[in-house]
Amino acid sequence: MSQALSYTNITCPYCYSEFPTEIDVTGGSQDYYEDCQVCCNPIALLIRIDDNGEIARIEVTPGNS
C-alpha cells in the first residue's frame, strides 16, 4: 500500500523552474491548478493514479491557456 501523500518535482511551463509539489494519492486521479512557486503563474496539473494507488502520470500545462 502506498503512502497517502507523495512528493514529486514539477517544472513550470512558464519559467521552467523545478519545484516540489505534494500529491494526495488517496483522492485518486485529479485535475487541479497550482501556482508556480517561482513566477506565480497558474499551472494546470492532470494527475492519474493507478489501481495500486501509485502515480501513473502527471501532465503539467499552462493554466491560463
PQR file of N, CA, C, O and H, with PARSE charges and radii, in Angstrom:
ATOM      1  N   MET A   1       0.852  -1.184   0.000 -0.4000 1.5000
ATOM      2  CA  MET A   1       0.000   0.000   0.000 -0.0000 2.0000
ATOM      3  C   MET A   1       0.894   1.243   0.000  0.5500 1.7000
ATOM      4  O   MET A   1       1.901   1.299   0.706 -0.5500 1.4000
ATOM      5  N   SER A   2       0.515   2.220  -0.791 -0.4000 1.5000
ATOM      6  CA  SER A   2       1.311   3.439  -0.888 -0.0000 2.0000
ATOM      7  C   SER A   2       0.948   4.408   0.234  0.5500 1.7000
ATOM      8  O   SER A   2      -0.067   4.247   0.911 -0.5500 1.4000
ATOM      9  H   SER A   2      -0.303   2.175  -1.364  0.4000 1.0000
ATOM     10  N   GLN A   3       1.785   5.400   0.413 -0.4000 1.5000
ATOM     11  CA  GLN A   3       1.528   6.443   1.399 -0.0000 2.0000
ATOM     12  C   GLN A   3       0.448   7.375   0.867  0.5500 1.7000
ATOM     13  O   GLN A   3       0.242   7.460  -0.343 -0.5500 1.4000
ATOM     14  H   GLN A   3       2.610   5.531  -0.137  0.4000 1.0000
ATOM     15  N   ALA A   4      -0.238   8.073   1.760 -0.4000 1.5000
ATOM     16  CA  ALA A   4      -1.308   8.990   1.358 -0.0000 2.0000
ATOM     17  C   ALA A   4      -0.758  10.177   0.585  0.5500 1.7000
ATOM     18  O   ALA A   4      -1.376  10.630  -0.380 -0.5500 1.4000
ATOM     19  H   ALA A   4      -0.070   8.004   2.744  0.4000 1.0000
ATOM     20  N   LEU A   5       0.398  10.685   0.999 -0.4000 1.5000
ATOM     21  CA  LEU A   5       0.984  11.835   0.323 -0.0000 2.0000
ATOM     22  C   LEU A   5       2.237  11.418  -0.421  0.5500 1.7000
ATOM     23  O   LEU A   5       3.073  10.670   0.087 -0.5500 1.4000
ATOM     24  H   LEU A   5       0.899  10.318   1.783  0.4000 1.0000
ATOM     25  N   SER A   6       2.341  11.925  -1.638 -0.4000 1.5000
ATOM     26  CA  SER A   6       3.522  11.675  -2.448 -0.0000 2.0000
ATOM     27  C   SER A   6       4.112  13.029  -2.821  0.5500 1.7000
ATOM     28  O   SER A   6       3.382  13.989  -3.070 -0.5500 1.4000
ATOM     29  H   SER A   6       1.662  12.533  -2.050  0.4000 1.0000
ATOM     30  N   TYR A   7       5.406  13.093  -2.856 -0.4000 1.5000
ATOM     31  CA  TYR A   7       6.088  14.339  -3.208 -0.0000 2.0000
ATOM     32  C   TYR A   7       6.851  14.126  -4.511  0.5500 1.7000
ATOM     33  O   TYR A   7       7.572  13.141  -4.670 -0.5500 1.4000
ATOM     34  H   TYR A   7       5.999  12.313  -2.654  0.4000 1.0000
ATOM     35  N   THR A   8       6.682  15.054  -5.429 -0.4000 1.5000
ATOM     36  CA  THR A   8       7.365  14.964  -6.710 -0.0000 2.0000
ATOM     37  C   THR A   8       7.735  16.358  -7.187  0.5500 1.7000
ATOM     38  O   THR A   8       7.117  17.341  -6.778 -0.5500 1.4000
ATOM     39  H   THR A   8       6.097  15.854  -5.300  0.4000 1.0000
ATOM     40  N   ASN A   9       8.723  16.447  -8.035 -0.4000 1.5000
ATOM     41  CA  ASN A   9       9.101  17.724  -8.610 -0.0000 2.0000
ATOM     42  C   ASN A   9       8.381  17.929  -9.932  0.5500 1.7000
ATOM     43  O   ASN A   9       8.254  17.002 -10.731 -0.5500 1.4000
ATOM     44  H   ASN A   9       9.225  15.649  -8.368  0.4000 1.0000
ATOM     45  N   ILE A  10       7.914  19.144 -10.155 -0.4000 1.5000
ATOM     46  CA  ILE A  10       7.323  19.509 -11.431 -0.0000 2.0000
ATOM     47  C   ILE A  10       8.092  20.699 -11.987  0.5500 1.7000
ATOM     48  O   ILE A  10       8.763  21.416 -11.246 -0.5500 1.4000
ATOM     49  H   ILE A  10       8.017  19.897  -9.505  0.4000 1.0000
ATOM     50  N   THR A  11       7.990  20.904 -13.299 -0.4000 1.5000
ATOM     51  CA  THR A  11       8.663  22.017 -13.958 -0.0000 2.0000
ATOM     52  C   THR A  11       7.619  22.985 -14.483  0.5500 1.7000
ATOM     53  O   THR A  11       6.699  22.595 -15.202 -0.5500 1.4000
ATOM     54  H   THR A  11       7.445  20.321 -13.901  0.4000 1.0000
ATOM     55  N   CYS A  12       7.769  24.235 -14.123 -0.4000 1.5000
ATOM     56  CA  CYS A  12       6.839  25.272 -14.553 -0.0000 2.0000
ATOM     57  C   CYS A  12       6.917  25.446 -16.072  0.5500 1.7000
ATOM     58  O   CYS A  12       8.013  25.572 -16.617 -0.5500 1.4000
ATOM     59  H   CYS A  12       8.516  24.551 -13.539  0.4000 1.0000
ATOM     60  N   PRO A  13       5.764  25.453 -16.770 -0.5600 1.5000
ATOM     61  CA  PRO A  13       5.785  25.644 -18.224  0.2800 2.0000
ATOM     62  C   PRO A  13       6.038  27.097 -18.635  0.5500 1.7000
ATOM     63  O   PRO A  13       6.168  27.383 -19.826 -0.5500 1.4000
ATOM     64  N   TYR A  14       6.110  28.001 -17.687 -0.4000 1.5000
ATOM     65  CA  TYR A  14       6.370  29.414 -17.982 -0.0000 2.0000
ATOM     66  C   TYR A  14       7.841  29.765 -17.785  0.5500 1.7000
ATOM     67  O   TYR A  14       8.510  30.210 -18.717 -0.5500 1.4000
ATOM     68  H   TYR A  14       6.005  27.769 -16.720  0.4000 1.0000
ATOM     69  N   CYS A  15       8.345  29.561 -16.560 -0.4000 1.5000
ATOM     70  CA  CYS A  15       9.716  29.985 -16.239 -0.0000 2.0000
ATOM     71  C   CYS A  15      10.698  28.812 -16.216  0.5500 1.7000
ATOM     72  O   CYS A  15      11.902  29.017 -16.060 -0.5500 1.4000
ATOM     73  H   CYS A  15       7.802  29.199 -15.802  0.4000 1.0000
ATOM     74  N   TYR A  16      10.193  27.584 -16.369 -0.4000 1.5000
ATOM     75  CA  TYR A  16      11.000  26.364 -16.421 -0.0000 2.0000
ATOM     76  C   TYR A  16      11.745  26.062 -15.123  0.5500 1.7000
ATOM     77  O   TYR A  16      12.703  25.290 -15.115 -0.5500 1.4000
ATOM     78  H   TYR A  16       9.216  27.417 -16.496  0.4000 1.0000
ATOM     79  N   SER A  17      11.302  26.671 -14.035 -0.4000 1.5000
ATOM     80  CA  SER A  17      11.869  26.346 -12.726 -0.0000 2.0000
ATOM     81  C   SER A  17      11.271  25.029 -12.244  0.5500 1.7000
ATOM     82  O   SER A  17      10.102  24.737 -12.496 -0.5500 1.4000
ATOM     83  H   SER A  17      10.524  27.299 -14.042  0.4000 1.0000
ATOM     84  N   GLU A  18      12.070  24.251 -11.560 -0.4000 1.5000
ATOM     85  CA  GLU A  18      11.599  22.996 -10.990 -0.0000 2.0000
ATOM     86  C   GLU A  18      11.374  23.210  -9.509  0.5500 1.7000
ATOM     87  O   GLU A  18      12.203  23.810  -8.824 -0.5500 1.4000
ATOM     88  H   GLU A  18      13.020  24.488 -11.356  0.4000 1.0000
ATOM     89  N   PHE A  19      10.235  22.712  -9.011 -0.4000 1.5000
ATOM     90  CA  PHE A  19       9.941  22.835  -7.591 -0.0000 2.0000
ATOM     91  C   PHE A  19       9.104  21.643  -7.139  0.5500 1.7000
ATOM     92  O   PHE A  19       8.430  21.019  -7.959 -0.5500 1.4000
ATOM     93  H   PHE A  19       9.562  22.225  -9.567  0.4000 1.0000
ATOM     94  N   PRO A  20       9.136  21.317  -5.842 -0.5600 1.5000
ATOM     95  CA  PRO A  20       8.387  20.163  -5.334  0.2800 2.0000
ATOM     96  C   PRO A  20       6.901  20.480  -5.155  0.5500 1.7000
ATOM     97  O   PRO A  20       6.520  21.614  -4.863 -0.5500 1.4000
ATOM     98  N   THR A  21       6.086  19.463  -5.336 -0.4000 1.5000
ATOM     99  CA  THR A  21       4.661  19.580  -5.060 -0.0000 2.0000
ATOM    100  C   THR A  21       4.204  18.331  -4.319  0.5500 1.7000
ATOM    101  O   THR A  21       4.801  17.263  -4.449 -0.5500 1.4000
ATOM    102  H   THR A  21       6.396  18.542  -5.573  0.4000 1.0000
ATOM    103  N   GLU A  22       3.148  18.479  -3.550 -0.4000 1.5000
ATOM    104  CA  GLU A  22       2.597  17.399  -2.736 -0.0000 2.0000
ATOM    105  C   GLU A  22       1.322  16.896  -3.405  0.5500 1.7000
ATOM    106  O   GLU A  22       0.468  17.694  -3.792 -0.5500 1.4000
ATOM    107  H   GLU A  22       2.662  19.347  -3.445  0.4000 1.0000
ATOM    108  N   ILE A  23       1.190  15.578  -3.542 -0.4000 1.5000
ATOM    109  CA  ILE A  23       0.020  14.969  -4.169 -0.0000 2.0000
ATOM    110  C   ILE A  23      -0.602  13.979  -3.203  0.5500 1.7000
ATOM    111  O   ILE A  23       0.078  13.086  -2.698 -0.5500 1.4000
ATOM    112  H   ILE A  23       1.884  14.930  -3.228  0.4000 1.0000
ATOM    113  N   ASP A  24      -1.897  14.137  -2.945 -0.4000 1.5000
ATOM    114  CA  ASP A  24      -2.635  13.204  -2.095 -0.0000 2.0000
ATOM    115  C   ASP A  24      -3.175  12.090  -2.993  0.5500 1.7000
ATOM    116  O   ASP A  24      -4.178  12.277  -3.682 -0.5500 1.4000
ATOM    117  H   ASP A  24      -2.448  14.863  -3.355  0.4000 1.0000
ATOM    118  N   VAL A  25      -2.511  10.935  -2.986 -0.4000 1.5000
ATOM    119  CA  VAL A  25      -2.892   9.847  -3.881 -0.0000 2.0000
ATOM    120  C   VAL A  25      -4.177   9.144  -3.431  0.5500 1.7000
ATOM    121  O   VAL A  25      -4.765   8.394  -4.211 -0.5500 1.4000
ATOM    122  H   VAL A  25      -1.696  10.784  -2.426  0.4000 1.0000
ATOM    123  N   THR A  26      -4.623   9.369  -2.190 -0.4000 1.5000
ATOM    124  CA  THR A  26      -5.860   8.737  -1.729 -0.0000 2.0000
ATOM    125  C   THR A  26      -7.084   9.332  -2.420  0.5500 1.7000
ATOM    126  O   THR A  26      -8.157   8.729  -2.398 -0.5500 1.4000
ATOM    127  H   THR A  26      -4.145   9.978  -1.557  0.4000 1.0000
ATOM    128  N   GLY A  27      -6.938  10.505  -3.031 -0.4000 1.5000
ATOM    129  CA  GLY A  27      -8.042  11.140  -3.756 -0.0000 2.0000
ATOM    130  C   GLY A  27      -8.237  10.597  -5.151  0.5500 1.7000
ATOM    131  O   GLY A  27      -9.157  11.016  -5.854 -0.5500 1.4000
ATOM    132  H   GLY A  27      -6.066  10.995  -3.049  0.4000 1.0000
ATOM    133  N   GLY A  28      -7.385   9.664  -5.571 -0.4000 1.5000
ATOM    134  CA  GLY A  28      -7.487   9.118  -6.916 -0.0000 2.0000
ATOM    135  C   GLY A  28      -7.015  10.130  -7.945  0.5500 1.7000
ATOM    136  O   GLY A  28      -6.372  11.126  -7.612 -0.5500 1.4000
ATOM    137  H   GLY A  28      -6.638   9.323  -5.000  0.4000 1.0000
ATOM    138  N   SER A  29      -7.344   9.858  -9.203 -0.4000 1.5000
ATOM    139  CA  SER A  29      -6.950  10.756 -10.279 -0.0000 2.0000
ATOM    140  C   SER A  29      -7.602  12.108 -10.074  0.5500 1.7000
ATOM    141  O   SER A  29      -8.735  12.197  -9.600 -0.5500 1.4000
ATOM    142  H   SER A  29      -7.866   9.049  -9.474  0.4000 1.0000
ATOM    143  N   GLN A  30      -6.883  13.159 -10.434 -0.4000 1.5000
ATOM    144  CA  GLN A  30      -7.383  14.505 -10.167 -0.0000 2.0000
ATOM    145  C   GLN A  30      -6.792  15.519 -11.130  0.5500 1.7000
ATOM    146  O   GLN A  30      -5.709  15.312 -11.679 -0.5500 1.4000
ATOM    147  H   GLN A  30      -5.963  13.086 -10.819  0.4000 1.0000
ATOM    148  N   ASP A  31      -7.501  16.601 -11.328 -0.4000 1.5000
ATOM    149  CA  ASP A  31      -7.054  17.744 -12.106 -0.0000 2.0000
ATOM    150  C   ASP A  31      -7.198  18.963 -11.213  0.5500 1.7000
ATOM    151  O   ASP A  31      -8.248  19.167 -10.602 -0.5500 1.4000
ATOM    152  H   ASP A  31      -8.380  16.769 -10.882  0.4000 1.0000
ATOM    153  N   TYR A  32      -6.162  19.768 -11.133 -0.4000 1.5000
ATOM    154  CA  TYR A  32      -6.259  20.987 -10.335 -0.0000 2.0000
ATOM    155  C   TYR A  32      -5.205  21.991 -10.775  0.5500 1.7000
ATOM    156  O   TYR A  32      -4.321  21.677 -11.572 -0.5500 1.4000
ATOM    157  H   TYR A  32      -5.309  19.603 -11.629  0.4000 1.0000
ATOM    158  N   TYR A  33      -5.311  23.191 -10.250 -0.4000 1.5000
ATOM    159  CA  TYR A  33      -4.375  24.271 -10.562 -0.0000 2.0000
ATOM    160  C   TYR A  33      -3.511  24.556  -9.342  0.5500 1.7000
ATOM    161  O   TYR A  33      -3.967  24.507  -8.200 -0.5500 1.4000
ATOM    162  H   TYR A  33      -6.029  23.447  -9.603  0.4000 1.0000
ATOM    163  N   GLU A  34      -2.256  24.853  -9.622 -0.4000 1.5000
ATOM    164  CA  GLU A  34      -1.317  25.240  -8.572 -0.0000 2.0000
ATOM    165  C   GLU A  34      -0.460  26.373  -9.141  0.5500 1.7000
ATOM    166  O   GLU A  34      -0.059  26.327 -10.304 -0.5500 1.4000
ATOM    167  H   GLU A  34      -1.885  24.893 -10.550  0.4000 1.0000
ATOM    168  N   ASP A  35      -0.185  27.374  -8.330 -0.4000 1.5000
ATOM    169  CA  ASP A  35       0.660  28.469  -8.787 -0.0000 2.0000
ATOM    170  C   ASP A  35       2.133  28.074  -8.691  0.5500 1.7000
ATOM    171  O   ASP A  35       2.553  27.409  -7.744 -0.5500 1.4000
ATOM    172  H   ASP A  35      -0.510  27.411  -7.385  0.4000 1.0000
ATOM    173  N   CYS A  36       2.900  28.493  -9.682 -0.4000 1.5000
ATOM    174  CA  CYS A  36       4.344  28.276  -9.652 -0.0000 2.0000
ATOM    175  C   CYS A  36       4.916  28.968  -8.421  0.5500 1.7000
ATOM    176  O   CYS A  36       4.566  30.111  -8.125 -0.5500 1.4000
ATOM    177  H   CYS A  36       2.559  29.033 -10.451  0.4000 1.0000
ATOM    178  N   GLN A  37       5.787  28.280  -7.713 -0.4000 1.5000
ATOM    179  CA  GLN A  37       6.403  28.838  -6.513 -0.0000 2.0000
ATOM    180  C   GLN A  37       7.444  29.906  -6.841  0.5500 1.7000
ATOM    181  O   GLN A  37       7.893  30.622  -5.946 -0.5500 1.4000
ATOM    182  H   GLN A  37       6.071  27.352  -7.954  0.4000 1.0000
ATOM    183  N   VAL A  38       7.832  30.024  -8.108 -0.4000 1.5000
ATOM    184  CA  VAL A  38       8.850  30.988  -8.507 -0.0000 2.0000
ATOM    185  C   VAL A  38       8.224  32.200  -9.193  0.5500 1.7000
ATOM    186  O   VAL A  38       8.434  33.331  -8.754 -0.5500 1.4000
ATOM    187  H   VAL A  38       7.467  29.442  -8.835  0.4000 1.0000
ATOM    188  N   CYS A  39       7.447  31.978 -10.279 -0.4000 1.5000
ATOM    189  CA  CYS A  39       6.907  33.102 -11.058 -0.0000 2.0000
ATOM    190  C   CYS A  39       5.424  33.374 -10.792  0.5500 1.7000
ATOM    191  O   CYS A  39       4.879  34.351 -11.307 -0.5500 1.4000
ATOM    192  H   CYS A  39       7.277  31.060 -10.636  0.4000 1.0000
ATOM    193  N   CYS A  40       4.775  32.538 -10.008 -0.4000 1.5000
ATOM    194  CA  CYS A  40       3.374  32.693  -9.579 -0.0000 2.0000
ATOM    195  C   CYS A  40       2.333  32.519 -10.679  0.5500 1.7000
ATOM    196  O   CYS A  40       1.159  32.809 -10.447 -0.5500 1.4000
ATOM    197  H   CYS A  40       5.218  31.745  -9.590  0.4000 1.0000
ATOM    198  N   ASN A  41       2.715  32.059 -11.862 -0.4000 1.5000
ATOM    199  CA  ASN A  41       1.739  31.785 -12.914 -0.0000 2.0000
ATOM    200  C   ASN A  41       0.972  30.507 -12.589  0.5500 1.7000
ATOM    201  O   ASN A  41       1.506  29.621 -11.921 -0.5500 1.4000
ATOM    202  H   ASN A  41       3.669  31.824 -12.051  0.4000 1.0000
ATOM    203  N   PRO A  42      -0.286  30.398 -13.057 -0.5600 1.5000
ATOM    204  CA  PRO A  42      -1.092  29.201 -12.776  0.2800 2.0000
ATOM    205  C   PRO A  42      -0.653  28.020 -13.640  0.5500 1.7000
ATOM    206  O   PRO A  42      -0.433  28.154 -14.844 -0.5500 1.4000
ATOM    207  N   ILE A  43      -0.535  26.877 -13.003 -0.4000 1.5000
ATOM    208  CA  ILE A  43      -0.146  25.642 -13.680 -0.0000 2.0000
ATOM    209  C   ILE A  43      -1.291  24.647 -13.539  0.5500 1.7000
ATOM    210  O   ILE A  43      -1.786  24.414 -12.436 -0.5500 1.4000
ATOM    211  H   ILE A  43      -0.714  26.768 -12.025  0.4000 1.0000
ATOM    212  N   ALA A  44      -1.712  24.059 -14.661 -0.4000 1.5000
ATOM    213  CA  ALA A  44      -2.737  23.014 -14.641 -0.0000 2.0000
ATOM    214  C   ALA A  44      -2.036  21.667 -14.467  0.5500 1.7000
ATOM    215  O   ALA A  44      -1.136  21.321 -15.233 -0.5500 1.4000
ATOM    216  H   ALA A  44      -1.310  24.248 -15.557  0.4000 1.0000
ATOM    217  N   LEU A  45      -2.455  20.919 -13.460 -0.4000 1.5000
ATOM    218  CA  LEU A  45      -1.897  19.592 -13.211 -0.0000 2.0000
ATOM    219  C   LEU A  45      -2.966  18.539 -13.458  0.5500 1.7000
ATOM    220  O   LEU A  45      -4.060  18.607 -12.898 -0.5500 1.4000
ATOM    221  H   LEU A  45      -3.186  21.200 -12.838  0.4000 1.0000
ATOM    222  N   LEU A  46      -2.642  17.571 -14.297 -0.4000 1.5000
ATOM    223  CA  LEU A  46      -3.512  16.430 -14.547 -0.0000 2.0000
ATOM    224  C   LEU A  46      -2.764  15.230 -13.984  0.5500 1.7000
ATOM    225  O   LEU A  46      -1.713  14.847 -14.497 -0.5500 1.4000
ATOM    226  H   LEU A  46      -1.753  17.516 -14.751  0.4000 1.0000
ATOM    227  N   ILE A  47      -3.308  14.642 -12.935 -0.4000 1.5000
ATOM    228  CA  ILE A  47      -2.626  13.553 -12.230 -0.0000 2.0000
ATOM    229  C   ILE A  47      -3.470  12.290 -12.342  0.5500 1.7000
ATOM    230  O   ILE A  47      -4.661  12.297 -12.030 -0.5500 1.4000
ATOM    231  H   ILE A  47      -4.163  14.953 -12.518  0.4000 1.0000
ATOM    232  N   ARG A  48      -2.848  11.220 -12.786 -0.4000 1.5000
ATOM    233  CA  ARG A  48      -3.532   9.932 -12.908 -0.0000 2.0000
ATOM    234  C   ARG A  48      -2.905   8.958 -11.921  0.5500 1.7000
ATOM    235  O   ARG A  48      -1.688   8.769 -11.892 -0.5500 1.4000
ATOM    236  H   ARG A  48      -1.880  11.215 -13.039  0.4000 1.0000
ATOM    237  N   ILE A  49      -3.766   8.342 -11.111 -0.4000 1.5000
ATOM    238  CA  ILE A  49      -3.358   7.369 -10.105 -0.0000 2.0000
ATOM    239  C   ILE A  49      -3.777   5.978 -10.579  0.5500 1.7000
ATOM    240  O   ILE A  49      -4.913   5.789 -11.012 -0.5500 1.4000
ATOM    241  H   ILE A  49      -4.754   8.495 -11.134  0.4000 1.0000
ATOM    242  N   ASP A  50      -2.869   5.003 -10.500 -0.4000 1.5000
ATOM    243  CA  ASP A  50      -3.203   3.653 -10.961 -0.0000 2.0000
ATOM    244  C   ASP A  50      -3.967   2.874  -9.881  0.5500 1.7000
ATOM    245  O   ASP A  50      -4.228   3.396  -8.798 -0.5500 1.4000
ATOM    246  H   ASP A  50      -1.945   5.156 -10.148  0.4000 1.0000
ATOM    247  N   ASP A  51      -4.316   1.636 -10.187 -0.4000 1.5000
ATOM    248  CA  ASP A  51      -5.102   0.799  -9.277 -0.0000 2.0000
ATOM    249  C   ASP A  51      -4.365   0.473  -7.980  0.5500 1.7000
ATOM    250  O   ASP A  51      -4.994   0.097  -6.992 -0.5500 1.4000
ATOM    251  H   ASP A  51      -4.104   1.212 -11.067  0.4000 1.0000
ATOM    252  N   ASN A  52      -3.045   0.613  -7.973 -0.4000 1.5000
ATOM    253  CA  ASN A  52      -2.248   0.344  -6.775 -0.0000 2.0000
ATOM    254  C   ASN A  52      -2.043   1.583  -5.918  0.5500 1.7000
ATOM    255  O   ASN A  52      -1.330   1.535  -4.916 -0.5500 1.4000
ATOM    256  H   ASN A  52      -2.533   0.919  -8.776  0.4000 1.0000
ATOM    257  N   GLY A  53      -2.663   2.690  -6.304 -0.4000 1.5000
ATOM    258  CA  GLY A  53      -2.521   3.920  -5.539 -0.0000 2.0000
ATOM    259  C   GLY A  53      -1.219   4.650  -5.800  0.5500 1.7000
ATOM    260  O   GLY A  53      -0.800   5.483  -4.997 -0.5500 1.4000
ATOM    261  H   GLY A  53      -3.243   2.729  -7.118  0.4000 1.0000
ATOM    262  N   GLU A  54      -0.579   4.347  -6.910 -0.4000 1.5000
ATOM    263  CA  GLU A  54       0.679   4.990  -7.291 -0.0000 2.0000
ATOM    264  C   GLU A  54       0.422   6.004  -8.411  0.5500 1.7000
ATOM    265  O   GLU A  54      -0.523   5.862  -9.186 -0.5500 1.4000
ATOM    266  H   GLU A  54      -0.920   3.670  -7.563  0.4000 1.0000
ATOM    267  N   ILE A  55       1.262   7.009  -8.480 -0.4000 1.5000
ATOM    268  CA  ILE A  55       1.144   7.996  -9.549 -0.0000 2.0000
ATOM    269  C   ILE A  55       1.569   7.347 -10.861  0.5500 1.7000
ATOM    270  O   ILE A  55       2.702   6.886 -10.997 -0.5500 1.4000
ATOM    271  H   ILE A  55       2.030   7.124  -7.849  0.4000 1.0000
ATOM    272  N   ALA A  56       0.655   7.315 -11.821 -0.4000 1.5000
ATOM    273  CA  ALA A  56       0.942   6.716 -13.123 -0.0000 2.0000
ATOM    274  C   ALA A  56       1.410   7.762 -14.121  0.5500 1.7000
ATOM    275  O   ALA A  56       2.242   7.482 -14.983 -0.5500 1.4000
ATOM    276  H   ALA A  56      -0.266   7.689 -11.711  0.4000 1.0000
ATOM    277  N   ARG A  57       0.860   8.990 -13.998 -0.4000 1.5000
ATOM    278  CA  ARG A  57       1.202  10.035 -14.961 -0.0000 2.0000
ATOM    279  C   ARG A  57       0.885  11.401 -14.377  0.5500 1.7000
ATOM    280  O   ARG A  57      -0.102  11.572 -13.661 -0.5500 1.4000
ATOM    281  H   ARG A  57       0.184   9.218 -13.298  0.4000 1.0000
ATOM    282  N   ILE A  58       1.731  12.365 -14.690 -0.4000 1.5000
ATOM    283  CA  ILE A  58       1.483  13.758 -14.330 -0.0000 2.0000
ATOM    284  C   ILE A  58       1.695  14.600 -15.575  0.5500 1.7000
ATOM    285  O   ILE A  58       2.762  14.551 -16.186 -0.5500 1.4000
ATOM    286  H   ILE A  58       2.533  12.226 -15.272  0.4000 1.0000
ATOM    287  N   GLU A  59       0.687  15.372 -15.952 -0.4000 1.5000
ATOM    288  CA  GLU A  59       0.823  16.320 -17.057 -0.0000 2.0000
ATOM    289  C   GLU A  59       0.803  17.724 -16.476  0.5500 1.7000
ATOM    290  O   GLU A  59      -0.062  18.066 -15.669 -0.5500 1.4000
ATOM    291  H   GLU A  59      -0.180  15.411 -15.456  0.4000 1.0000
ATOM    292  N   VAL A  60       1.761  18.525 -16.893 -0.4000 1.5000
ATOM    293  CA  VAL A  60       1.886  19.903 -16.422 -0.0000 2.0000
ATOM    294  C   VAL A  60       1.735  20.816 -17.630  0.5500 1.7000
ATOM    295  O   VAL A  60       2.531  20.742 -18.565 -0.5500 1.4000
ATOM    296  H   VAL A  60       2.464  18.247 -17.548  0.4000 1.0000
ATOM    297  N   THR A  61       0.719  21.677 -17.618 -0.4000 1.5000
ATOM    298  CA  THR A  61       0.477  22.594 -18.729 -0.0000 2.0000
ATOM    299  C   THR A  61       0.185  23.994 -18.204  0.5500 1.7000
ATOM    300  O   THR A  61      -0.167  24.158 -17.036 -0.5500 1.4000
ATOM    301  H   THR A  61       0.072  21.736 -16.858  0.4000 1.0000
ATOM    302  N   PRO A  62       0.328  25.009 -19.064 -0.5600 1.5000
ATOM    303  CA  PRO A  62      -0.031  26.361 -18.625  0.2800 2.0000
ATOM    304  C   PRO A  62      -1.491  26.413 -18.184  0.5500 1.7000
ATOM    305  O   PRO A  62      -2.361  25.828 -18.828 -0.5500 1.4000
ATOM    306  N   GLY A  63      -1.749  27.101 -17.108 -0.4000 1.5000
ATOM    307  CA  GLY A  63      -3.101  27.128 -16.543 -0.0000 2.0000
ATOM    308  C   GLY A  63      -3.986  28.248 -17.076  0.5500 1.7000
ATOM    309  O   GLY A  63      -5.157  28.339 -16.708 -0.5500 1.4000
ATOM    310  H   GLY A  63      -1.042  27.577 -16.584  0.4000 1.0000
ATOM    311  N   ASN A  64      -3.449  29.085 -17.923 -0.4000 1.5000
ATOM    312  CA  ASN A  64      -4.271  30.194 -18.427 -0.0000 2.0000
ATOM    313  C   ASN A  64      -4.437  30.120 -19.934  0.5500 1.7000
ATOM    314  O   ASN A  64      -4.677  31.142 -20.576 -0.5500 1.4000
ATOM    315  H   ASN A  64      -2.498  29.011 -18.223  0.4000 1.0000
ATOM    316  N   SER A  65      -4.316  28.937 -20.509 -0.4000 1.5000
ATOM    317  CA  SER A  65      -4.487  28.826 -21.955 -0.0000 2.0000
ATOM    318  C   SER A  65      -5.861  28.350 -22.321  0.5500 1.7000
ATOM    319  O   SER A  65      -6.168  28.202 -23.504 -0.5500 1.4000
ATOM    320  H   SER A  65      -4.121  28.106 -19.987  0.4000 1.0000
TER
END
